[in-house]
Amino acid sequence: MVKNTLGILFTLVVLFTSIGAEAQMNVTTFGIQLRPIIPSKFFNSGTVNVSQGELDMVLDPRVGYNFGMVIRRGFTKFFSVETGINIVRRNYDLSLTHTTYDKTLSIRHAFVGYELPIQGLIYVQLGDHLWMNASGGVSLDFYPSNTFEQTDDQKDTLVFVFEQRTNRYNWMQVSLIANYGFEWRTKEKGYIYLGASYHRPFGPIASSRSTFILSGYPVTLASDLSGSYLTVDLRYYFHENPDRKKKMKKSPSRN
């Protein structure tokens, strides 16, 4: 499946880079982006429930964000390559309930990573200033550290402690990325972009381990963090003029 996908992308690159055009040719554009992360069960980023004995755990993804810089290089009017660097913050609400004592402890925590994406974009012009595009590629995802959170409470003579650890599986992982959107291009004030993206790692990014300690006796429940997410994309690209190729002039020969 991966080989077929790469083959299709290569074919599209060859096809569209062979088209002669002016608008995006030889243009290197810099931009900034803000992408709110939307939890979705359909896209494998919804609520996770785990039960063991008298304990019930609920891991609930919340709205996070992806923020960073974008660099786009235009090869033809219809094809560009895009890269950049992003910081990603995934937010979670996690609760652990002891059913016998009817006691629930909650922790809100975040898992932070960084992304280096590279993707090819294909354009369709819809009007004088309006363009539609679709893109696909890969991202190198980096996770610099694990996380640890703790909270506690007391009921009568009982002491309840809730410890939460998020342990990354790898320092770096590879993900597939896909994007679809629209942009409004001006001649002097840059581009404004609105779209949506889907980010899917090849495997779980971390293990979430929740430990409930009752009067010194710990019980641990674990679940994987998939790392997949859907975003709404807001971008602004600064105006840049096409790169001008300098022609070498031969100096006249001297006798």
FIKOL-606928 format. One record per residue (C-alpha): residue in three letters; x, y, z. Coordinates in Angstrom, 1 decimal. Each point is the difference from the previous one (the first is absolute). Example, Ala and Ser with C-alpha at 12.3 -4.5 7.8 and 13.67 -1.06 7.14 Angstrom:
2
<atom rovo="ALA" X="12.3" Y="-4.5" Z="7.8"/>
<atom rovo="SER" X="1.4" Y="3.4" Z="-0.7"/>
END
This chain:
255
<atom rovo="MET" X="0.0" Y="0.0" Z="0.0"/>
<atom rovo="VAL" X="2.8" Y="2.4" Z="0.9"/>
<atom rovo="LYS" X="1.9" Y="-0.8" Z="-3.2"/>
<atom rovo="ASN" X="-3.2" Y="0.7" Z="-2.1"/>
<atom rovo="THR" X="-0.5" Y="3.3" Z="1.8"/>
<atom rovo="LEU" X="3.6" Y="1.1" Z="-0.6"/>
<atom rovo="GLY" X="-0.4" Y="-1.0" Z="-3.6"/>
<atom rovo="ILE" X="-3.1" Y="2.1" Z="-0.5"/>
<atom rovo="LEU" X="1.7" Y="3.0" Z="1.7"/>
<atom rovo="PHE" X="3.1" Y="-0.4" Z="-2.3"/>
<atom rovo="THR" X="-2.2" Y="-0.1" Z="-3.1"/>
<atom rovo="LEU" X="-1.9" Y="3.1" Z="1.1"/>
<atom rovo="VAL" X="3.3" Y="1.8" Z="0.6"/>
<atom rovo="VAL" X="1.3" Y="-0.8" Z="-3.4"/>
<atom rovo="LEU" X="-3.3" Y="0.9" Z="-1.7"/>
<atom rovo="PHE" X="-0.4" Y="3.4" Z="1.6"/>
<atom rovo="THR" X="3.6" Y="1.1" Z="0.0"/>
<atom rovo="SER" X="-0.1" Y="-0.5" Z="-3.8"/>
<atom rovo="ILE" X="-2.7" Y="2.6" Z="-0.4"/>
<atom rovo="GLY" X="1.2" Y="3.5" Z="-1.0"/>
<atom rovo="ALA" X="-1.6" Y="2.8" Z="2.0"/>
<atom rovo="GLU" X="0.8" Y="3.3" Z="1.8"/>
<atom rovo="ALA" X="-2.0" Y="0.6" Z="3.2"/>
<atom rovo="GLN" X="1.9" Y="-2.3" Z="2.4"/>
<atom rovo="MET" X="3.1" Y="-0.7" Z="-2.0"/>
<atom rovo="ASN" X="3.3" Y="0.8" Z="1.8"/>
<atom rovo="VAL" X="-1.9" Y="1.5" Z="3.0"/>
<atom rovo="THR" X="1.2" Y="-0.8" Z="3.5"/>
<atom rovo="THR" X="-2.6" Y="1.1" Z="2.5"/>
<atom rovo="PHE" X="0.2" Y="0.2" Z="3.8"/>
<atom rovo="GLY" X="-3.0" Y="-0.2" Z="2.2"/>
<atom rovo="ILE" X="-1.4" Y="-0.6" Z="3.5"/>
<atom rovo="GLN" X="-2.7" Y="-2.4" Z="1.0"/>
<atom rovo="LEU" X="-2.3" Y="-0.8" Z="2.9"/>
<atom rovo="ARG" X="-1.9" Y="-3.3" Z="0.0"/>
<atom rovo="PRO" X="-2.4" Y="-0.8" Z="2.8"/>
<atom rovo="ILE" X="-0.1" Y="-3.8" Z="0.6"/>
<atom rovo="ILE" X="-3.5" Y="-1.5" Z="0.1"/>
<atom rovo="PRO" X="-0.6" Y="-3.3" Z="1.8"/>
<atom rovo="SER" X="-2.0" Y="-2.5" Z="-2.1"/>
<atom rovo="LYS" X="-0.9" Y="-3.6" Z="0.7"/>
<atom rovo="PHE" X="-0.4" Y="-0.5" Z="-3.8"/>
<atom rovo="PHE" X="3.7" Y="1.0" Z="-0.5"/>
<atom rovo="ASN" X="1.3" Y="-2.2" Z="2.8"/>
<atom rovo="SER" X="0.4" Y="2.8" Z="2.5"/>
<atom rovo="GLY" X="-3.1" Y="-0.3" Z="2.2"/>
<atom rovo="THR" X="-0.6" Y="-0.9" Z="3.6"/>
<atom rovo="VAL" X="1.6" Y="-3.2" Z="1.4"/>
<atom rovo="ASN" X="-1.5" Y="-2.1" Z="2.8"/>
<atom rovo="VAL" X="1.9" Y="-2.6" Z="2.0"/>
<atom rovo="SER" X="-1.3" Y="-2.1" Z="2.9"/>
<atom rovo="GLN" X="1.8" Y="-2.3" Z="2.4"/>
<atom rovo="GLY" X="-1.6" Y="-1.4" Z="3.1"/>
<atom rovo="GLU" X="-1.4" Y="2.8" Z="2.1"/>
<atom rovo="LEU" X="1.7" Y="2.7" Z="-2.2"/>
<atom rovo="ASP" X="-1.4" Y="1.9" Z="-3.0"/>
<atom rovo="MET" X="2.3" Y="2.3" Z="-2.0"/>
<atom rovo="VAL" X="-1.2" Y="2.5" Z="-2.6"/>
<atom rovo="LEU" X="2.5" Y="1.7" Z="-2.3"/>
<atom rovo="ASP" X="-1.7" Y="2.9" Z="-1.8"/>
<atom rovo="PRO" X="1.9" Y="2.0" Z="-2.6"/>
<atom rovo="ARG" X="-0.7" Y="3.7" Z="0.0"/>
<atom rovo="VAL" X="0.6" Y="2.7" Z="-2.5"/>
<atom rovo="GLY" X="3.8" Y="0.6" Z="-0.6"/>
<atom rovo="TYR" X="2.0" Y="2.0" Z="-2.5"/>
<atom rovo="ASN" X="2.7" Y="-0.2" Z="-2.7"/>
<atom rovo="PHE" X="1.9" Y="3.2" Z="-0.6"/>
<atom rovo="GLY" X="3.0" Y="0.7" Z="-2.1"/>
<atom rovo="MET" X="1.7" Y="1.3" Z="-3.2"/>
<atom rovo="VAL" X="-0.6" Y="-1.0" Z="-3.6"/>
<atom rovo="ILE" X="2.4" Y="0.2" Z="-3.0"/>
<atom rovo="ARG" X="-1.5" Y="-0.6" Z="-3.4"/>
<atom rovo="ARG" X="2.0" Y="-0.4" Z="-3.2"/>
<atom rovo="GLY" X="-2.0" Y="0.3" Z="-3.3"/>
<atom rovo="PHE" X="1.2" Y="-2.0" Z="-3.0"/>
<atom rovo="THR" X="-3.0" Y="0.7" Z="-2.4"/>
<atom rovo="LYS" X="-3.3" Y="1.7" Z="0.2"/>
<atom rovo="PHE" X="-1.6" Y="-3.2" Z="1.2"/>
<atom rovo="PHE" X="2.7" Y="-1.7" Z="2.1"/>
<atom rovo="SER" X="2.0" Y="1.0" Z="3.1"/>
<atom rovo="VAL" X="1.9" Y="-1.7" Z="2.8"/>
<atom rovo="GLU" X="-0.5" Y="1.1" Z="3.6"/>
<atom rovo="THR" X="2.0" Y="-0.5" Z="3.2"/>
<atom rovo="GLY" X="0.5" Y="1.8" Z="3.4"/>
<atom rovo="ILE" X="0.1" Y="-0.6" Z="3.7"/>
<atom rovo="ASN" X="-2.9" Y="-0.3" Z="2.5"/>
<atom rovo="ILE" X="-0.6" Y="-0.4" Z="3.7"/>
<atom rovo="VAL" X="-2.9" Y="-2.3" Z="0.9"/>
<atom rovo="ARG" X="-1.8" Y="0.0" Z="3.3"/>
<atom rovo="ARG" X="-2.4" Y="-2.9" Z="0.6"/>
<atom rovo="ASN" X="-2.3" Y="0.6" Z="3.0"/>
<atom rovo="TYR" X="-1.8" Y="-2.6" Z="2.1"/>
<atom rovo="ASP" X="-2.4" Y="-0.3" Z="2.9"/>
<atom rovo="LEU" X="0.6" Y="-3.2" Z="1.9"/>
<atom rovo="SER" X="-2.2" Y="-1.3" Z="2.8"/>
<atom rovo="LEU" X="0.4" Y="-3.1" Z="2.2"/>
<atom rovo="THR" X="-3.0" Y="-1.3" Z="2.1"/>
<atom rovo="HIS" X="0.0" Y="-2.5" Z="2.8"/>
<atom rovo="THR" X="-3.5" Y="-1.5" Z="-0.2"/>
<atom rovo="THR" X="-0.1" Y="-1.5" Z="3.5"/>
<atom rovo="TYR" X="0.8" Y="3.3" Z="1.7"/>
<atom rovo="ASP" X="-1.7" Y="2.1" Z="-2.6"/>
<atom rovo="LYS" X="3.1" Y="2.2" Z="-0.3"/>
<atom rovo="THR" X="1.2" Y="1.7" Z="-3.2"/>
<atom rovo="LEU" X="3.3" Y="1.8" Z="-0.4"/>
<atom rovo="SER" X="0.7" Y="2.0" Z="-3.2"/>
<atom rovo="ILE" X="3.1" Y="1.4" Z="-1.7"/>
<atom rovo="ARG" X="0.3" Y="2.3" Z="-3.0"/>
<atom rovo="HIS" X="3.3" Y="-0.4" Z="-1.8"/>
<atom rovo="ALA" X="1.7" Y="0.6" Z="-3.4"/>
<atom rovo="PHE" X="2.4" Y="-1.9" Z="-2.2"/>
<atom rovo="VAL" X="2.3" Y="2.3" Z="-2.1"/>
<atom rovo="GLY" X="1.8" Y="-0.8" Z="-3.2"/>
<atom rovo="TYR" X="1.6" Y="1.5" Z="-3.1"/>
<atom rovo="GLU" X="-0.6" Y="-0.7" Z="-3.7"/>
<atom rovo="LEU" X="2.1" Y="0.4" Z="-3.1"/>
<atom rovo="PRO" X="-2.4" Y="-0.6" Z="-2.9"/>
<atom rovo="ILE" X="0.6" Y="-0.2" Z="-3.8"/>
<atom rovo="GLN" X="-2.8" Y="-0.3" Z="-2.4"/>
<atom rovo="GLY" X="-0.9" Y="0.7" Z="-3.7"/>
<atom rovo="LEU" X="-2.9" Y="2.3" Z="-0.8"/>
<atom rovo="ILE" X="-2.2" Y="0.0" Z="-3.1"/>
<atom rovo="TYR" X="-2.1" Y="3.0" Z="-0.9"/>
<atom rovo="VAL" X="-3.2" Y="0.7" Z="-1.9"/>
<atom rovo="GLN" X="-0.8" Y="3.7" Z="-0.9"/>
<atom rovo="LEU" X="-3.7" Y="0.8" Z="0.8"/>
<atom rovo="GLY" X="0.1" Y="3.8" Z="-0.7"/>
<atom rovo="ASP" X="2.3" Y="3.0" Z="-0.5"/>
<atom rovo="HIS" X="1.2" Y="-0.2" Z="3.6"/>
<atom rovo="LEU" X="-1.5" Y="-3.3" Z="1.4"/>
<atom rovo="TRP" X="1.9" Y="-3.3" Z="-0.1"/>
<atom rovo="MET" X="-0.8" Y="-3.5" Z="1.3"/>
<atom rovo="ASN" X="2.7" Y="-2.4" Z="0.9"/>
<atom rovo="ALA" X="0.6" Y="-3.5" Z="1.3"/>
<atom rovo="SER" X="3.2" Y="-1.4" Z="1.4"/>
<atom rovo="GLY" X="1.6" Y="-3.1" Z="1.5"/>
<atom rovo="GLY" X="3.4" Y="-1.0" Z="1.4"/>
<atom rovo="VAL" X="1.8" Y="-1.1" Z="3.1"/>
<atom rovo="SER" X="1.0" Y="1.6" Z="3.3"/>
<atom rovo="LEU" X="2.9" Y="-0.7" Z="2.4"/>
<atom rovo="ASP" X="-1.5" Y="0.2" Z="3.5"/>
<atom rovo="PHE" X="2.3" Y="0.6" Z="3.0"/>
<atom rovo="TYR" X="-1.0" Y="-0.5" Z="3.7"/>
<atom rovo="PRO" X="2.6" Y="1.5" Z="2.3"/>
<atom rovo="SER" X="-1.1" Y="-1.3" Z="3.4"/>
<atom rovo="ASN" X="-2.4" Y="-2.1" Z="2.0"/>
<atom rovo="THR" X="-2.6" Y="1.6" Z="2.4"/>
<atom rovo="PHE" X="-1.0" Y="-0.5" Z="3.6"/>
<atom rovo="GLU" X="-3.0" Y="1.4" Z="2.0"/>
<atom rovo="GLN" X="-1.3" Y="-0.8" Z="3.5"/>
<atom rovo="THR" X="-3.1" Y="0.9" Z="2.0"/>
<atom rovo="ASP" X="-1.4" Y="-1.2" Z="3.3"/>
<atom rovo="ASP" X="-3.0" Y="0.2" Z="2.3"/>
<atom rovo="GLN" X="-1.2" Y="-1.4" Z="3.3"/>
<atom rovo="LYS" X="-3.4" Y="-1.5" Z="1.0"/>
<atom rovo="ASP" X="-0.3" Y="-0.8" Z="3.8"/>
<atom rovo="THR" X="3.2" Y="-1.9" Z="0.9"/>
<atom rovo="LEU" X="0.7" Y="-1.1" Z="-3.6"/>
<atom rovo="VAL" X="2.6" Y="1.7" Z="-2.2"/>
<atom rovo="PHE" X="-0.5" Y="-0.1" Z="-3.7"/>
<atom rovo="VAL" X="3.0" Y="0.8" Z="-2.4"/>
<atom rovo="PHE" X="-0.2" Y="0.2" Z="-3.8"/>
<atom rovo="GLU" X="3.2" Y="-0.1" Z="-2.0"/>
<atom rovo="GLN" X="0.1" Y="0.4" Z="-3.8"/>
<atom rovo="ARG" X="3.0" Y="-0.7" Z="-2.2"/>
<atom rovo="THR" X="0.2" Y="0.4" Z="-3.7"/>
<atom rovo="ASN" X="3.0" Y="-1.9" Z="-1.4"/>
<atom rovo="ARG" X="1.0" Y="0.5" Z="-3.6"/>
<atom rovo="TYR" X="0.6" Y="-3.1" Z="-2.1"/>
<atom rovo="ASN" X="2.7" Y="1.6" Z="-2.2"/>
<atom rovo="TRP" X="1.9" Y="3.3" Z="-0.1"/>
<atom rovo="MET" X="-1.0" Y="0.3" Z="-3.7"/>
<atom rovo="GLN" X="-2.8" Y="-1.5" Z="-2.1"/>
<atom rovo="VAL" X="-1.3" Y="0.4" Z="-3.5"/>
<atom rovo="SER" X="-3.5" Y="1.0" Z="-0.9"/>
<atom rovo="LEU" X="-2.1" Y="0.3" Z="-3.1"/>
<atom rovo="ILE" X="-1.7" Y="3.4" Z="-0.6"/>
<atom rovo="ALA" X="-2.7" Y="1.2" Z="-2.3"/>
<atom rovo="ASN" X="-1.6" Y="3.4" Z="-0.6"/>
<atom rovo="TYR" X="-2.8" Y="1.7" Z="-1.9"/>
<atom rovo="GLY" X="-0.8" Y="3.7" Z="-0.1"/>
<atom rovo="PHE" X="-0.5" Y="3.3" Z="-1.8"/>
<atom rovo="GLU" X="2.1" Y="3.1" Z="-0.2"/>
<atom rovo="TRP" X="-0.6" Y="3.6" Z="-1.0"/>
<atom rovo="ARG" X="3.0" Y="1.5" Z="-1.8"/>
<atom rovo="THR" X="0.7" Y="3.7" Z="-0.4"/>
<atom rovo="LYS" X="2.8" Y="1.6" Z="-2.1"/>
<atom rovo="GLU" X="1.5" Y="2.1" Z="2.8"/>
<atom rovo="LYS" X="-1.3" Y="-1.2" Z="3.4"/>
<atom rovo="GLY" X="0.7" Y="-3.8" Z="-0.1"/>
<atom rovo="TYR" X="-2.3" Y="-3.0" Z="0.3"/>
<atom rovo="ILE" X="-2.7" Y="-0.8" Z="2.5"/>
<atom rovo="TYR" X="-0.8" Y="-3.7" Z="0.4"/>
<atom rovo="LEU" X="-2.8" Y="-2.1" Z="1.6"/>
<atom rovo="GLY" X="0.0" Y="-3.7" Z="0.0"/>
<atom rovo="ALA" X="0.1" Y="-3.3" Z="2.0"/>
<atom rovo="SER" X="2.8" Y="-2.6" Z="0.6"/>
<atom rovo="TYR" X="0.2" Y="-3.5" Z="1.2"/>
<atom rovo="HIS" X="3.1" Y="-1.4" Z="1.8"/>
<atom rovo="ARG" X="0.5" Y="-3.7" Z="0.5"/>
<atom rovo="PRO" X="3.1" Y="-1.6" Z="1.6"/>
<atom rovo="PHE" X="0.9" Y="-3.5" Z="-1.1"/>
<atom rovo="GLY" X="-0.5" Y="-1.2" Z="3.6"/>
<atom rovo="PRO" X="-0.8" Y="1.1" Z="3.6"/>
<atom rovo="ILE" X="2.1" Y="2.9" Z="1.1"/>
<atom rovo="ALA" X="0.0" Y="-0.6" Z="3.8"/>
<atom rovo="SER" X="-1.4" Y="-2.1" Z="2.9"/>
<atom rovo="SER" X="-2.3" Y="1.7" Z="2.5"/>
<atom rovo="ARG" X="0.4" Y="-1.7" Z="3.4"/>
<atom rovo="SER" X="-2.4" Y="0.9" Z="2.8"/>
<atom rovo="THR" X="0.7" Y="-1.2" Z="3.5"/>
<atom rovo="PHE" X="-2.6" Y="0.1" Z="2.8"/>
<atom rovo="ILE" X="1.6" Y="-0.3" Z="3.4"/>
<atom rovo="LEU" X="-2.3" Y="-0.8" Z="2.9"/>
<atom rovo="SER" X="1.6" Y="0.0" Z="3.5"/>
<atom rovo="GLY" X="3.3" Y="-0.9" Z="-1.6"/>
<atom rovo="TYR" X="-1.2" Y="-2.8" Z="-2.4"/>
<atom rovo="PRO" X="0.5" Y="1.0" Z="-3.6"/>
<atom rovo="VAL" X="-2.1" Y="-1.2" Z="-3.0"/>
<atom rovo="THR" X="1.0" Y="1.1" Z="-3.6"/>
<atom rovo="LEU" X="-2.1" Y="0.2" Z="-3.1"/>
<atom rovo="ALA" X="1.6" Y="0.7" Z="-3.4"/>
<atom rovo="SER" X="-1.1" Y="1.0" Z="-3.5"/>
<atom rovo="ASP" X="1.7" Y="1.1" Z="-3.2"/>
<atom rovo="LEU" X="-0.1" Y="3.6" Z="-1.4"/>
<atom rovo="SER" X="-0.7" Y="-0.3" Z="-3.7"/>
<atom rovo="GLY" X="1.4" Y="3.4" Z="-0.9"/>
<atom rovo="SER" X="-2.4" Y="0.4" Z="-3.0"/>
<atom rovo="TYR" X="-1.8" Y="3.3" Z="-0.2"/>
<atom rovo="LEU" X="-2.1" Y="2.3" Z="-2.3"/>
<atom rovo="THR" X="0.5" Y="3.7" Z="-0.2"/>
<atom rovo="VAL" X="-1.5" Y="3.2" Z="-1.4"/>
<atom rovo="ASP" X="2.8" Y="1.8" Z="-1.8"/>
<atom rovo="LEU" X="0.4" Y="3.8" Z="0.1"/>
<atom rovo="ARG" X="3.0" Y="1.3" Z="-1.9"/>
<atom rovo="TYR" X="1.5" Y="3.3" Z="-1.3"/>
<atom rovo="TYR" X="2.7" Y="0.0" Z="-2.7"/>
<atom rovo="PHE" X="2.1" Y="3.1" Z="-0.4"/>
<atom rovo="HIS" X="0.2" Y="1.5" Z="-3.5"/>
<atom rovo="GLU" X="3.1" Y="-0.9" Z="-1.9"/>
<atom rovo="ASN" X="1.1" Y="0.8" Z="-3.6"/>
<atom rovo="PRO" X="1.2" Y="-2.8" Z="-2.3"/>
<atom rovo="ASP" X="3.7" Y="-0.8" Z="0.1"/>
<atom rovo="ARG" X="1.8" Y="1.5" Z="-2.9"/>
<atom rovo="LYS" X="2.6" Y="-2.1" Z="-1.8"/>
<atom rovo="LYS" X="3.1" Y="1.9" Z="-0.7"/>
<atom rovo="LYS" X="1.4" Y="-0.3" Z="-3.5"/>
<atom rovo="MET" X="3.8" Y="-0.2" Z="-0.3"/>
<atom rovo="LYS" X="1.3" Y="2.6" Z="-2.4"/>
<atom rovo="LYS" X="3.1" Y="-0.8" Z="-1.9"/>
<atom rovo="SER" X="2.5" Y="2.8" Z="0.1"/>
<atom rovo="PRO" X="1.4" Y="1.0" Z="-3.4"/>
<atom rovo="SER" X="3.3" Y="-1.6" Z="-0.9"/>
<atom rovo="ARG" X="3.0" Y="2.3" Z="-0.1"/>
<atom rovo="ASN" X="2.6" Y="-0.3" Z="-2.7"/>
END
